[in-house]
Amino acid sequence: MNRLVLGRSRDSQGERGLRQRTCKDFLRRRLLTSLSVGPLPILVVFAAALLTSSRFGHAQTGPSLGTDPNLSHPTRVATVKRNGYTISGLVTHLKDAKTFRYAIALFPGHPGIMRLREENGQPKFELRGNFLVRSRRHWLDDETLLAVVDAPSDQWSTFYQQFRATPRYGADVEALLKEIGRQYSVEDWTFVGTSEGSVSAFHAARMNPRLARRTILTASLFQPTRNGPGLSGVNLDELPAQLLWVHHEDDPCPYTSYRDAQEFSRRSRKPLLTVRGGGQGRGEACQAFTAHGFVGMERETVMAMRSWVKTGAVPADLRR
């Protein structure tokens, strides 16, 4: 089993490891002070607080501070060298899977920069809290391969949406996925994007019609933000691949509203899978641990998408 290498994440959608480590450091200092100036009860109180803080922090941030359950499956970093830069993907599959019929390319949300690399033979990456990254194991079966696509290395400081619409980005994604497909003998790709990653997935699929047989856009970025226009100005007819929209009815993010999902589904004449219910969310509206990130409905949502990939039948709306 691969070991998760911890580091400070740049993911604005759910990583607060640094803040929690600071809290723990404070509690440890108070605990040490109590050894010299306070009675035993004070020591017990601060020890209990430290333990409670650790459990609470793990529950709040998911895999970022504990063992990532996705890494119980074989995971490696695949990297393709380009002209002075690289592009990488985090590849995952079941341990005993040998022959793959389907390949899923995942494009995570803002900022889309995972900084994928290997250190001491172990994968290291950011965006662990993103919906597609944290739930990727639910895609796995004996015939399915996963690749989470990172931003090209020369875009790690920006990765603007306008760049994602350029032919160079399309060629970068093509080079990476063709190499992964060659290594694992799989050609049937589905591109899946979430939030701002919907922009990446849409343009990558648009520019690679022979590679992307299907496209799934989840919690899609319909409105412009400071990082670009989102999907507001795209020509949906330029996407030849089969398309499925997936959206939570209670998505609180103003740039990814359910009403816009209904409108884009109508305009594209493509089906919309609606998700309802789930766990209690936390964080700001556009972060990954709210209904925007399908919190509490991750497994059900992924399983429904996987069913569509394999059967072509639009799943019934999801509710918990």
N, C-alpha and C positions, 0 to 999 in steps of 0.2 A: 504494500500500500504506500502510495506517495505521501510524503509529509508536506503539509501546508507551511510555506515559509511566510512568516508574518511580517508585515511592514505597514507603514502609514498609507492608507488608500486616498486617492484623489476622487473617489466616487462620491458625487454630491447626492446620490440616491440611497444612502443608507449606511455609510461607514463612519463611525465615531470612535474608533479605537483609541486615538490619541487622547481624547477627552476622558475616556474611562480609565486609561492607564494613569493619567494625572490624578484622577480621583483616588485610585488605589494607592498611589504614592503618598498622597496626603494622609490617608487612613493609616498607612504603615508608619509614617512619622509620628502620628498621634499615639499609635500603639507603643512605639518605642519610648516616647516621652512618659507614657503611663507606667512603664516599668520602673522609672526612677522617682516619680513624684506622686503616683496614685496607688490606692489600695487594689487588691485583687479584683473586686467587682468592676472597677474601671477597665482593667485589662480584659475581662470577659466581655464587657460591652463592646469595646473596640474590635476585639477579635471576631465577635459575631457580626458586627457591621461590615468588616472586611470580607467575610465569607458571603454575606448577603449581597454586597456590591458586586462580587465576582459572578454570582449566579444571575443576578439581575442583568448585568452587562452582557452576559452570554445570551440570555434570552432575548435581549433587545436587538442585538446585532447579528444574530444567526451565526454563520460559520466563520466570521472574521476573527473572533477571539478564541475559537475552539477548533475541534476537528471538523473539517469540511467533509460532509458525507459523500460529496461527489468524487472526492479523491480516493474513495475505497475501490474505485474502478480504475483500470489502466488508463493513465493520462500522460501525454507527452506534448512537448512544444514542437510544432513543425514550422520551419522557417525557410523562406525563399529569398535569395539575394536578388536584388534588382540593381538599377544603375546608381550605386552610391548609397543605397538604403536597403532595408529589409521589410518584409511583411510576414507576420506569424499568425498561427492559429493554434488554439488549445484543443487537442484531439483526445476524445474519450470514447471508450466502447466497453462492452461487457468482457469479462476476463476470458471466457472460453469462446467468444465469437470469432469466427474465422472468415466467413463469407458474408459480405455486406451487399444488400440490395438497395438500401436507401442511405443517403448522406444528408445531414441537416447542417446548414451553415447558419450560425447564430450571430446576430449583429446587436450588441448590447447598447443600452441607452447612454445618455450624456455622462461623461464627455466622449465615450466610445474609445477611450485610450486605456488599454489594459497594461501596457508596458510589459508584455510577455517576454520572458527569458527563462533560462535554466541556470540555477546556481547549485553547484555540487550535485548535479544530476537530478535536481528536483525542480518542478515548475514553480515559478514565482510570478504573480500577477495581481492586478488591482481590479476594481469593479466586482468584488466577490458578492456584494449585496444586490446587484442588479437582478431583476426577475429572471432573465434568460440564463444568467450565469449560475445563480443559486439553485435553479430548478432543473438544470440540464440532465441530471441523472434520470429523470422521469421519461425521457425520450428513449432510453436504452432498451433494446431487446437483442435477440440473436442476429438480427439482420440490419441493424441501424447503427450508423457511425455519426459522431458529432464533431463539429469543428467550430469553436468560438473565434470569430475573426477580429483581430486587433487592428488598430489604425496603423498605417505604414510608419516606420520608425522616424522618418523625417517630418511627420505630422504630429508628433507627440506633444508639441507645445501649443498646437492650435486645433487642427482637424475641423476646420470650418465646414459647414454644410455645402457651401459652394464648391469646395474641393471634391466632395463626394459625388458631385454631378459631372465631374470631368472624365474624359476618356482615360486619363492616366489611372484614376482610381479603379475604373472598370477593368483595366488591364492588370492592375495589381491583384485584385480579387481573383480574377481568372487564373493568373499564374499560381497563386497559392492553392486554390481549390483543385486545379488540374494536377498539381504535384501530389496533393493529398490523395486525390482520386487514383492516381497512378500507383501510389504506394499501397493502397488498400483495395485496388481493383473495383472501384465503384464509380459510376457515371451519373447516377440519378440523384440530382441535388435539389433540395428545397431551401430557399432563402427565407429566414425568419428574422424580422427586426422588431424591436420594441422601443417605444417612446422616440427619442431622436434617432435611435438605430433603425427606425422605419425609413428614414431618409436614406441611410446607407443601403439597406436591403432593396429598396425600390430602385435606386439608380444602378446598383450592381446587377440586379436582375434585368433591368431595362437594357443594359449594355451587354449582357451575356445571355441572349435568348436561347442559345444551344446548350448552355450549362444549367441555367435555372429553369427547371421544369415547372416548379410551383413557387409561389411567394405567399408568405403569411405576414401580415402587418398587424401588430398588437399594440394597444394603447398609443396609437399613431399620433405623430406630431403634425397636426393639421394647420396650425397657425404660426406665423413668423415669431421668432425670438431674436435675442441679440446675437445668436450664433448663426442665423440664416433664416430662409423663408419657410422651412419645414416642407410640407407637401402642398402648400397653398397654391403654388403656381405650376405644378406638374401636369403633364398631359397623360391622363390615365390610360388612354388608348395606346400609348407607346410601350406599355407593358404587355408582351405577348403571353407570358406565363399565366397559368391558372392562379387565381388570387382569392384569398380568404381574409376578410377583416375579422379581428378578434378584439373585443372591447368590453370593459366592465361598465355596467349601467351607472354606477356611482363614482366613476373616475372624477376626482375632485380637481384635477389640473386644468386651468383655464385654456391651455394650449392644446389639450387633447380631449375635448368634451365628447360625451356620448352622442350629443345631438349632431356634432360634426361627423362622427363615425356613421351615423345613419345617412347623412347627406352624401358622404363619399361612397357609401355602399350603393346608394341609389344612382349616383352619377356614373359609377363604374359598371353598374349592372352585375355586381359580384356579391356573393353572400356575406352576411354579417353574423358571426357567432357572438351572442350576448352572454356575459357572465354576471351573475348576481350573487350577493352574499359573500361570506368568507369571514376571516378573523378580524379582530379589532386592530385597526391600523394605528400607525404612529408616524411622526415626522410631518414635514410640510407637504402641501398638496401634491407637488410634482415629484416627490421622492418615491423610492421603490417599495417602501413598507406601508403603503396605503393601497386603496383599491386601484390606484394607477399602476401598481406593481402586482395586482391580483393576489394580494396577501391573503393567506388562508385558503386560496383556491388554486394554488400553483399546480398541484398534481392533477387535479381534474381538468384544468385548462390545457396542460401539456398533453394529457392523454387524448383529449378531444382533437387537438391539432394533429397528433400522430395518427389518429384514426382517419382523418381527412386525407392525409398524405397517402395512406395505404389504400383507401377505398374510393376516394373522390366524393363520398357522400357527406353532405354538410351535417355535422352533429346537431342534435337538439340543443337549445340554449341551456346553460348550466345554472344551477341554483343550489345553494345550501341554506 
